[in-house]
Amino acid sequence: MRLSDLRGRRVAVWGAGREGRAAVTAVAAHGPADLVAVDDSANFLTLPWEGPLAEAAPLVTGEEAFARLAAADVVIRSPGVPSTHPWMVELRRRGVPVTQGTALWMADHADRTIGVTGSKGKSTTSSLISHLLAAVDRPNVLGGNIGVPTLDLPEAELYVLELSSYQCSDLTDSPRVVVVTALFPEHLDAHGGEAEYYRDKLNLLAYGPRTVVVNGADPRLALELGDRAAVRAGRPDTAHLATGPDGTDWFHLGDRPLFPRAVLPLVGRHNEGNLCVALAVLDAVGVDVVARRDTLAVAVAGFQGLAHRLTEIVDPAGLTFVDDTLATSPYAAMHAIDAYEGRPLTVIVGGTDRGLDYTPLAEHLAEREITVIGIPDSGPRIVEALAGLPKVRTETVDDLVDAVRLARQVTPTGGVVLLSPAAPSYGRFRNFEHRSEVFAQAVRDTAAG
């Protein structure tokens, strides 16, 4: 289904956030017979619905909301609407077509798109791909889940999109190049289970992409892909890390050394894997990576990483505060913790409680000396899962500001205070950016105190 197919039809846009707003604007330009917006989760954090948006589509809440969805010829749901929502179940039972803005956009742009997904690393990897392509004179537009909704993107010859599992689930067209960085249980409440999450995530591959590039070191991804043809980054026949000509770690393409690991300013083994995937993508789309290695090395060295992903905040007290607020699962938090191995570490965990199993995090910390501070809503349950670990010290507090204050007291000089919550932000914060803002402000305020 394309946007142009909505002309003369009754359309309901479900969700009033960034994606919903973009969808209303895009659909209105194609002349629907009727257009309405529906919000079933309005609260004190909701932004006002006014001006051109309200003129294009009235916003319906309350008891009438579902009736307007059910009466539509097509429902466009925002990515934040879970597949398990009771209204979604009922709409499907009634046979009401449900799609997303990204699916509508992809129908017209798939041949010009590199689509990146993964349970961890998709934001950094998509940003690296876009950054490196630009460095070798391949202009492109970066967007998707990383900030700019697809329906708001300008026309371009090439797109690099970060795509969430929610966005992947409704696609009926695959991008020309599909990239998958990692696979582990995430967002299970929204998808209905682990198998359903993997199915929805890998729906990105389901419609004949020309090229598939994956992280070849990820065991779950390997299991789900089976013998499917793919470039498996991290292996010796493609982009990988190995001993270089000076005896240190270098990035290679096949047997050709490119540049030292030290060029990459990002910490952690997972970020080494992200760069291997990005280099493999460039090779797959026809960039002569070996010939352009000096240019690529300069571009890699200038890549500063993304906000909210292991973003370091140097503090006058001699501590390093790290904003990793986008680590919304135990597996993502484990990667972040490993990145600071060898330094005294306090990690702040907790957020929206989706009922995740935190046993893998407990197993990962079994021999690790670390302090863990839990904040609502899921923090106390995470702390409970760590009970009995001999080297893990745990505390619970009432909010993120209290956690930062306590972390200052218990973390030795030279240590790291890591916000890697292993849970989403919604409920107590508008979004992950809001949680980051509160964390950064708490760091500043407690430093002054």
N, C-alpha and C positions, 0 to 999 in steps of 0.2 A: 504494500500500500504506500502511495506517495501523497504528499501534501495536496497535489493537484486533484487527487481522487476525492477530496473532502468537499469540493465545490457542490453546493446544493444539498448538502447532507446535514443532519442534526448531530452536532459534535459536543461532547462534554469533556472538559479538561479537569482531571482529578488532581488537585494539589495547587497550592497558592505560593509556593516558593519560587526559586530562580527558574527551575525547569517548567513549572506551570505557567509562569509569566511569559517565558519565551514561547511556549506552545500557543498561548492565546494570541499573542502578537502575530505569529507565523500563520496560524489557521485563519485568523480574521482577514488576512490579505488574500485568501483564496476563495472568498465568497461562500461560506457555509450558509445553509438555510437558517440555522439556529446555532448559537454558540453560548455555552454557559460554563462557568467555573465552579467547582465543588471543593469545599475544604471540610473534612471531617475531623480535623485535629487543631482547630483554631484555639489559641490560648494567648496569654499575656505577651509571649514572645513573637507573635505573628505580626508581620509588617502590614501596613495599611493597604487596602485594595481600593485605588482611587484613580482619577484622571483618565487617560486613554484606555487603561485596562478595564476599568469599570464601564466605560462607554462601549468597549468591544464585547464584553461578556459580563453579565451580572454574577456576583459571587454568592453562592447558595450554601448555607450551613444548616445544621439542625436536622429536624425530621424530614424535611423536603429533599435533602441532599441525595439520598439513595434513589428516590423516585426519579430525579432528573438524570442520574446516571443510567438507570434502567430504561428510560425512554429514548436514549440517544441511539443513533445509528452506529456511532463509533465513540468509544471512550479512549482518551489519551491519558494514561496514568503517569504521574511523576515517578522517578526512580525510587523515591522513599516509600511508596505504597507497596507493602509486601504482598507476595503471591498468596500468602496464607490469610490475608485479610478476609473476614467473612463476606464482605461485599464483593470481593474478587471472586470468591467461590460461587456466590449466587449469580453474578453476571455471567460467568462461564457456563453455569448450569442452564441459564436462559439463552445462551448462544449469542450474547452481545459481544461484538468484536472489541477487543482491548489491545491497544498498542502503546507505544511511547514515542516521544519526540525524536529520540535518537534513531529509532527504527524507521520513522518517516524520512528523516534526513539521509540515512544510510542508503535508502532505496535510490536516491539520486546521486550519491557521492561515493559509493563503495569502491569504484575503480581508481579513485584518487586518494585512498585512505590506507594508512597504517594504523591498525587498531591494536591497542595494548591492554591486556588484562592480567590478573594475577592476584592471589591472596596477599601478597607482599611484594613491594617493589615496582608496581605498575606506574605510580606517579613519577618516581625518580627515573625509571627506564624510559618512559615516554618523553620526559623532559630532556634526557640525554640524547635520545634519537633526534628530536627536533633541533637541539643545540648543535649537534655534530653535523647534521645535514646542512644546516645553514652555513656552518664553517667551511663546507666543501662546495658551496655555491649551489645548493639545492633548496631554494626558498620554500617555506612551508608554514602552515598555521597549526598551532597547538591548541587543543581544547578538549571538550568532553567533560568527564567527571572531575577533571583537574581545576575547573573554575568557570569556563565559558560554555554554557549549554550549546549543543550542536546547532540548534535552531537559531542561535544568535551569531554563528560564525560567518565571516565574510567569504565571498567566493575566492577560491585559490586553486592552484594547480595541484597542490599536494597538502594533505592533512595528516597530522599525527594526533590520534585520540587516545586518551586514557578512558577506559570503559569499566564500569563496575559490574558486578554480577547481576544487579538489577537491570542495568541497561542492556547487557548481553541477552537476558532471558527472552525479550520480545523481538529480537532481530529476525528478519527473514531474508537478509542479505549479509554475506560476510565481506569484510574489507579485503582489498587486494592482498595485503600482507597482514597476517594475524600473528600476534606475539603474546606468549603466555610466560610469565615470570616465575610463578610458584603456585602451589595448590595445597591448601590445608583447610580444615573445617572453619568456616566463618559464616556469620549471618544465618545460622541454621534456623532460627525462629522465623525469619522472613521467607525462607525457601521451603521449609517443611522437613528438613533433614539433611544429612551429609550427602547422600546420593543425589538428592534434588539440587543441592547447591552446586555440586560438580557438573551436573547436567546443564544447569542454567549458565554457569560460567563458560563451559565449553561449547555452548550454543554459538559462540562467536566463530567457531570453526565449521559449523554445520552446513554452510551454503557455498562450498566450492571456492575457498580462497586460493590464489595462485601460489602463495608461499606461506609456510608456517615456520616460525622461529620460536623455540622454547628454551628454557633453562634446563640443560641436559643433566644437571646435578640434582634435580628435585625428584625424590623417589615417588611421591604420590602422583605427580604429573606424569612420570614415566609409566606408572601403572595404569592410569586412566587413558593415556594415549595409545598404549600397546605398540603395535608395529606400524602405526600411522607414519607416513613420510613427513619428516620435519628436519629442519636444521637444529641440532641440539648443541647450543652454545655451552662452552665449558669443556667440551671434548677436544682431543688433539687435532681433529680434522677441520676445526673451525676456530672461532675466537676463544681463547682460553688463557689462563695464567700459568706460567712455567718459569723455570730458571732461565735468566737471560745471559747475555754475553759477559756481563760483569759479575755474575754469580748471585745477583739478587733476583727477586721476582719481577718478571716482565709480562706485559700483555703480548700475546702472539696471535697471528692468523695462520693457522696450520703450522708449518715449521718456520715461519718468518717472524722474527721479533719485531715488535712495533715500538714500544716505549716502556719505561720502568713503571712498576706499580706505584712508586712514590709520586708520580705525576698526578694521580687521582687524589683530590683533597678530601674525599669522603671516607669516613671510618667504617670498619666492619667488613667481614667476608661477604655478606649479602650484597654490599655495594660493588665489590669486585665482580660478582656474578651479574649484577645489573649492567655494568659496562661491557662485559663479554656479550651479553644479549644485544646491546645496542650496536656494538661493532659487527656482530653477525648480521643484523638487519641491514646495516649500510652495505655490507658485502652482497647481501641477497638482492638489493635493489640496484646493483650495478656500480657502486662507488669502488674505485680502486684503492682499497684501504691501505695496502702496502705502499703504493706510490704517494698517497696523501698522508702518511703516518706522522710527518713533522707537523703539518697543519692540524691534524687530529690531536696530537699531543698538546699543542698550545690550547686548543679548545677544551680538552679535558681538564687541563690545569686551571682554566678560567671558570670551570663549572662550580658554582658555589653551593650547590644543593638547594633543596626546597624548604620553604618555611614549614614548620610543624613536623619535620622529619629529621630527628637528631640535630636540631638547630641549637647550637651552643650559645649560652649567654654567660660571658665571663663576669665574675662578681668580685667586688673589692675585698671581700673576706677571704679570697683564695679558693673559693669553691667554683666548680663549673656546673651551672644549671643547664639542663638539656630539655628542650621542648620536642617531644616525640608523640604529640597528642593524637596523631593518626594511627598509632599502634593500637588498634581496636580489638585485638584478639590475643590470647596467651602466646601464640606462636610469634606474632610480630613483636611482642614485648621481649620474648626470649632472644630474638635477633639483636634488639637494642641493648639488652644486658650484656650479651657477648661482645658487643663493640667496645665496651669499657672494662673488659677483663683486665685484672691486674691493678685496678685503682679502687680505693674505698668507694662504695656505691650505696646510695639510698635511692630506692625506686618508689614512686607514687603510683598506686594502682586504684582502679575503680571508676565506674560510670554507669551507664544504663545496663541493668542486669537482664541479659538475654538468656540466662540459664546455661551458659557455656560450662563445659567441663574444664576445670583448672588443674586437673591431675597432671597433664603434660608440663605445666609450669612448675609444679611441685617437684616432679621428677628431674627437671632441668636444674633446679636449685638445690638438689640433694646434698651436694658437696661444696656449694658456693657460700662464702661468707658475705652476707648482704643484709641491709635493713630494708624492710618493706613497710610502707605506710598505706593503709587502706582508707579510701574516702567513699562516701555514698555514691551510688546505691549498692554496687556489687563488691566494694572494697572489703567489708567484713567477711563476705563469703570467700573471697580470694585468700584473705588472711587465714581463715579457718582451714582452707585446703593446704596451707603451708605448716600447719601445726605439727610439732614433733620433729621438724628438721633442725638438727643440732646447731647449725651455723647461721640460721636465718632468724633475725630479730624482727618482730612484728609489732606494729601499733595501729590503732584506728583513731581517726579524728572526724570532726563533723563536716569539714569542707576543705576545698583546695587551698585556701589561704592558710588555714590552720596546719595543713600538711607541709606547706613551704616553711612556715615558722618552726615547726618541729624538726624538719629536715636540717635546718641551720644548726640546731642544737646537737643533733646526733651524728652529723657527718664531719669527719676530721678535715682539717685544712688540706687542700690539694685533692679532696674527694669530689665525687660527682653526685648531683641530685638530678635524677632522671624522671621526668613525667612521661611514663610509657604505660598508659592506663589499662591496657588489655580489655577495653570496653569502650563503646561509643559515648558521645557527648550529650546526646539529646535528653531532654527532661529537665535538667538543671541548667543547661546552656542552650543558646539558640542553635549553635552548630559547633564544629571543631574549632573554627576561628575564634569564636567567643571564649571557648575554654582556654585557648592559647593566650588570649588577651588577659584573662583573669590570672593565669599563671605568671606571665611576664610582669604584670602590675604587682602581684604579690612578691615577686623577687625584688622589685625596686623598693616597695614599701618596707619590707622586712630588713633590707639592707640599711635603710635609713634609721630603722629602730635599733 
